């Protein structure tokens, strides 16, 4: 990875700004590889800088703190996963979470990273994870609830269930099962979500 002095990125106009954006993305790409392999494994920003292959000053310049780096790594990995989703996807919320779980199991280090961010979000001393996790849950609940409403109109999901509560239930079930899987890989994450789908199925649900 090429070297760069953060002071240089601040010094020069538009060209330096674009260069700084590219440099940040370069560091982020490498950080994703590191965390995918190592998991969260709480340590110092200086130690992570060594693993990523940059100076501590560069990492601090682009990400500010360890918490902000961890959030950025997870957001970028999530963004890449979202790019593969079909906007016209008509799967149920539990099916969507099962698909996400399947992708996550291929990179257990990022599953550990997400779990560590959720744990940190419960502590007042970690505002960056708190903002990230709270915002993510709000967004997912809204998206899932709208998915439930669409499927209720087609009869694929029972009409007598509250979409917002279904969304919260599916997210809670998936996150909890993911934690259980981290502790015991024998836990059938996908099977449990499939059972939840069956319990929510409406009269026009596909077999």
C-alpha positions as CSV (number, residue, x, y, z in Angstrom):
1,X,0.0,0.0,0.0
2,X,1.4,3.4,-0.9
3,X,2.3,5.8,1.9
4,X,0.5,9.2,2.4
5,X,0.9,12.0,4.9
6,X,-2.4,13.2,6.2
7,X,-1.0,16.8,6.2
8,X,-0.6,16.5,2.4
9,X,-4.3,15.6,2.1
10,X,-5.2,18.8,4.0
11,X,-2.8,21.0,2.1
12,X,-3.8,21.0,-1.5
13,X,-7.4,21.8,-3.0
14,X,-9.7,19.6,-4.9
15,X,-7.1,17.2,-6.2
16,X,-5.8,16.5,-2.7
17,X,-9.4,16.1,-1.5
18,X,-10.1,13.4,-4.1
19,X,-6.7,11.8,-3.3
20,X,-7.7,11.8,0.4
21,X,-11.1,10.1,-0.4
22,X,-9.3,7.4,-2.4
23,X,-6.7,6.9,0.3
24,X,-9.4,6.5,2.9
25,X,-11.1,3.9,0.8
26,X,-7.8,2.1,0.2
27,X,-7.3,1.9,4.0
28,X,-10.9,0.8,4.5
29,X,-10.6,-2.0,1.9
30,X,-7.5,-3.4,3.7
31,X,-9.2,-3.0,7.1
32,X,-12.1,-5.1,5.9
33,X,-9.7,-7.9,4.9
34,X,-8.1,-7.7,8.4
35,X,-11.3,-7.8,10.3
36,X,-12.8,-10.5,8.1
37,X,-9.9,-12.6,9.2
38,X,-9.4,-11.6,12.8
39,X,-12.9,-10.7,14.0
40,X,-13.3,-7.7,16.4
41,X,-10.7,-8.7,19.0
42,X,-10.7,-5.4,20.8
43,X,-7.3,-3.9,20.7
44,X,-5.7,-0.5,20.2
45,X,-6.0,1.6,17.1
46,X,-2.2,1.6,16.9
47,X,-2.0,-2.2,16.8
48,X,-4.7,-2.3,14.0
49,X,-2.7,0.3,12.0
50,X,0.2,-2.1,12.0
51,X,-2.0,-4.9,10.8
52,X,-3.6,-2.8,8.1
53,X,-0.2,-1.5,7.0
54,X,-0.5,2.3,7.7
55,X,0.7,4.7,10.4
56,X,-1.3,5.3,13.5
57,X,-1.5,9.0,12.5
58,X,-3.1,8.0,9.1
59,X,-5.7,5.8,10.8
60,X,-6.5,8.5,13.3
61,X,-6.7,11.1,10.6
62,X,-9.2,9.2,8.4
63,X,-11.3,7.5,11.2
64,X,-10.7,9.4,14.4
65,X,-11.1,6.5,16.9
66,X,-11.2,2.7,17.1
67,X,-15.0,2.8,17.4
68,X,-15.4,4.9,14.3
69,X,-13.1,2.6,12.3
70,X,-15.1,-0.5,13.4
71,X,-18.4,1.2,12.3
72,X,-16.9,2.2,9.0
73,X,-15.6,-1.3,8.3
74,X,-19.0,-2.9,9.0
75,X,-21.0,-0.2,7.0
76,X,-18.7,-0.8,4.0
77,X,-19.1,-4.5,4.2
78,X,-22.9,-4.1,4.5
79,X,-23.0,-1.7,1.6
80,X,-21.2,-4.3,-0.6
81,X,-23.7,-6.9,0.4
82,X,-26.6,-4.6,-0.3
83,X,-25.4,-4.0,-3.8
84,X,-26.1,-7.7,-4.6
85,X,-29.7,-7.4,-3.5
86,X,-32.5,-7.3,-6.0
87,X,-34.8,-4.3,-5.4
88,X,-37.7,-6.3,-6.7
89,X,-37.1,-9.1,-4.3
90,X,-40.4,-10.5,-3.0
91,X,-38.9,-12.8,-0.3
92,X,-40.3,-12.7,3.2
93,X,-38.4,-10.9,6.0
94,X,-37.2,-14.2,7.5
95,X,-36.1,-15.3,4.0
96,X,-34.1,-12.1,3.6
97,X,-32.5,-12.5,7.0
98,X,-31.7,-16.2,6.2
99,X,-29.9,-15.0,3.0
100,X,-28.0,-12.4,5.0
101,X,-27.1,-15.1,7.6
102,X,-25.8,-17.4,4.9
103,X,-23.5,-14.6,3.6
104,X,-22.4,-13.7,7.1
105,X,-21.3,-17.3,7.9
106,X,-18.8,-17.1,5.1
107,X,-17.1,-14.3,6.9
108,X,-17.4,-15.1,10.7
109,X,-14.9,-12.3,11.6
110,X,-17.5,-9.7,10.4
111,X,-20.2,-11.4,12.4
112,X,-18.0,-11.1,15.5
113,X,-17.4,-7.4,14.6
114,X,-21.2,-6.7,14.4
115,X,-21.8,-8.4,17.7
116,X,-19.1,-6.4,19.4
117,X,-20.6,-3.2,18.0
118,X,-24.0,-4.1,19.4
119,X,-22.4,-4.8,22.8
120,X,-20.5,-1.5,22.7
121,X,-23.7,0.4,21.8
122,X,-25.2,-0.5,25.2
123,X,-22.4,1.5,26.9
124,X,-22.6,5.3,27.1
125,X,-18.8,5.5,26.5
126,X,-19.2,4.4,22.9
127,X,-21.4,7.0,21.0
128,X,-20.3,5.9,17.5
129,X,-21.5,2.3,17.8
130,X,-24.6,3.5,19.7
131,X,-25.5,5.8,16.7
132,X,-24.8,3.1,14.2
133,X,-26.7,0.3,15.9
134,X,-29.7,2.4,16.8
135,X,-29.9,3.8,13.3
136,X,-29.5,0.4,11.8
137,X,-32.3,-1.1,13.9
138,X,-34.6,1.8,13.0
139,X,-33.9,1.4,9.3
140,X,-34.3,-2.4,9.3
141,X,-37.5,-2.2,11.2
142,X,-39.0,0.3,8.7
143,X,-37.8,-1.7,5.7
144,X,-39.0,-5.0,7.1
145,X,-42.4,-3.6,8.1
146,X,-42.9,-2.3,4.6
147,X,-41.9,-5.7,3.2
148,X,-44.5,-7.4,5.5
149,X,-47.2,-5.0,4.4
150,X,-46.5,-5.8,0.7
151,X,-46.6,-9.5,1.4
152,X,-49.8,-9.2,3.5
153,X,-51.5,-7.6,0.5
154,X,-50.6,-10.7,-1.6
155,X,-51.6,-13.1,1.1
156,X,-48.1,-14.4,1.5
157,X,-48.1,-13.3,5.2
158,X,-51.0,-13.5,7.6
159,X,-53.1,-10.4,7.7
160,X,-53.7,-10.6,11.5
161,X,-50.1,-9.7,12.5
162,X,-48.7,-6.2,13.1
163,X,-46.0,-5.5,10.5
164,X,-43.9,-3.4,12.9
165,X,-43.9,-6.1,15.5
166,X,-43.1,-8.8,12.9
167,X,-40.2,-6.7,11.8
168,X,-38.8,-6.4,15.3
169,X,-39.4,-10.1,16.0
170,X,-37.6,-11.2,12.8
171,X,-34.6,-8.9,13.4
172,X,-34.4,-10.0,17.1
173,X,-34.6,-13.7,16.2
174,X,-32.0,-13.4,13.5
175,X,-29.5,-11.4,15.7
176,X,-30.0,-13.7,18.6
177,X,-29.6,-16.8,16.5
178,X,-26.4,-15.3,15.0
179,X,-25.0,-14.9,18.5
180,X,-25.9,-18.5,19.4
181,X,-24.2,-19.6,16.1
182,X,-21.0,-17.8,17.1
183,X,-20.9,-19.7,20.3
184,X,-22.1,-23.0,18.8
185,X,-21.9,-23.5,15.0
186,X,-24.3,-26.5,15.4
187,X,-27.2,-24.0,15.9
188,X,-29.4,-24.1,12.8
189,X,-29.8,-20.3,12.2
190,X,-31.5,-20.8,8.8
191,X,-33.8,-23.6,10.0
192,X,-35.1,-21.5,12.9
193,X,-35.9,-18.6,10.6
194,X,-37.6,-21.0,8.2
195,X,-39.8,-22.1,11.1
196,X,-40.6,-18.5,11.9
197,X,-41.6,-18.0,8.2
198,X,-44.0,-21.0,8.5
199,X,-45.7,-19.5,11.6
200,X,-46.2,-16.2,9.7
201,X,-47.3,-17.7,6.4
202,X,-50.6,-16.6,4.9
203,X,-53.1,-18.4,2.7
204,X,-51.1,-17.6,-0.5
205,X,-47.7,-18.4,0.9
206,X,-45.6,-20.6,-1.5
207,X,-45.0,-24.2,-0.3
